Amino acid sequence: MVPTLTATLGVKGRRPVIGTRDCKDVVHTFASADLTTGAVTSRLYGSRTRARRKDGLSKTKRMQVAFAHHLLDVARAYPATA
């Protein structure tokens, strides 16, 4: 989404420097909660547009890899009891 125009204060004769409200910095979160104990296992992943260009992975593939890492964290936190 493109932000709409808005009024700002500035010095007459000078162009003000204004940031945008489009929030291009995104944080993705994966979390799992144990309802009996209340323990939470979570991972945060920031938006990595420059890293994607270096490794050539699509956003979908990076999110799949991130979710797989989260599942490994959950498996380590709750080992099988058999």
Phi, psi and omega per residue, in radians:
M1 nan 2.455 3.117
V2 -1.690 2.243 -3.115
P3 -1.167 2.661 3.114
T4 -1.426 2.848 3.113
L5 -1.238 2.594 -3.127
T6 -2.536 2.724 3.135
A7 -1.343 2.662 3.096
T8 -2.566 2.821 3.083
L9 -1.632 2.534 3.130
G10 -2.844 2.965 3.104
V11 -1.472 2.347 -3.109
K12 -1.067 2.304 3.134
G13 1.583 -0.095 3.117
R14 -2.124 2.476 3.124
R15 -1.439 2.158 -3.141
P16 -1.300 2.590 3.052
V17 -1.640 2.100 -3.048
I18 -2.207 2.319 3.045
G19 -1.396 2.953 3.114
T20 -1.806 2.838 3.122
R21 -1.806 0.342 -3.025
D22 -1.466 -0.049 2.984
C23 0.818 1.175 -3.138
K24 -1.353 -0.253 3.084
D25 -1.484 2.013 -3.064
V26 -2.095 2.489 3.042
V27 -2.079 2.176 3.082
H28 -1.685 2.464 -3.096
T29 -2.205 2.326 2.957
F30 -2.052 2.254 -3.119
A31 -2.543 2.543 3.062
S32 -2.342 2.418 -3.117
A33 -2.111 2.384 3.015
D34 -1.538 1.971 -3.041
L35 -1.234 -0.365 3.139
T36 -1.431 -0.651 -3.108
T37 -1.832 -0.343 -3.097
G38 1.454 0.114 3.130
A39 -1.267 2.453 -3.139
V40 -2.093 2.322 3.027
T41 -1.979 2.153 -3.064
S42 -2.505 2.800 3.049
R43 -2.439 2.478 3.061
L44 -2.012 2.399 3.090
Y45 -2.269 2.164 3.105
G46 -1.451 2.842 3.081
S47 -1.173 2.255 -3.045
R48 -2.244 1.187 -3.098
T49 -1.171 -0.690 3.134
R50 -1.197 -0.676 3.133
A51 -1.141 -0.624 3.140
R52 -1.109 -0.674 3.128
R53 -1.123 -0.578 -3.117
K54 -1.322 -0.738 -3.079
D55 -1.637 -0.218 3.066
G56 1.347 0.140 3.140
L57 -1.465 2.524 3.070
S58 -1.340 2.898 3.117
K59 -1.081 -0.698 3.135
T60 -1.056 -0.793 -3.135
K61 -1.146 -0.711 3.122
R62 -1.117 -0.666 3.121
M63 -1.208 -0.623 3.081
Q64 -1.119 -0.759 3.115
V65 -1.128 -0.733 3.129
A66 -1.097 -0.724 3.129
F67 -1.168 -0.654 3.078
A68 -1.085 -0.694 3.091
H69 -1.138 -0.668 3.092
H70 -1.111 -0.743 3.118
L71 -1.101 -0.617 3.061
L72 -1.131 -0.702 3.075
D73 -1.062 -0.740 3.130
V74 -1.141 -0.715 3.118
A75 -1.109 -0.658 3.103
R76 -1.219 -0.623 -3.114
A77 -1.263 -0.532 -3.101
Y78 -2.247 1.361 -3.119
P79 -1.153 2.681 3.136
A80 -1.119 2.455 3.134
T81 -2.070 1.548 3.118
A82 -2.518 nan nan
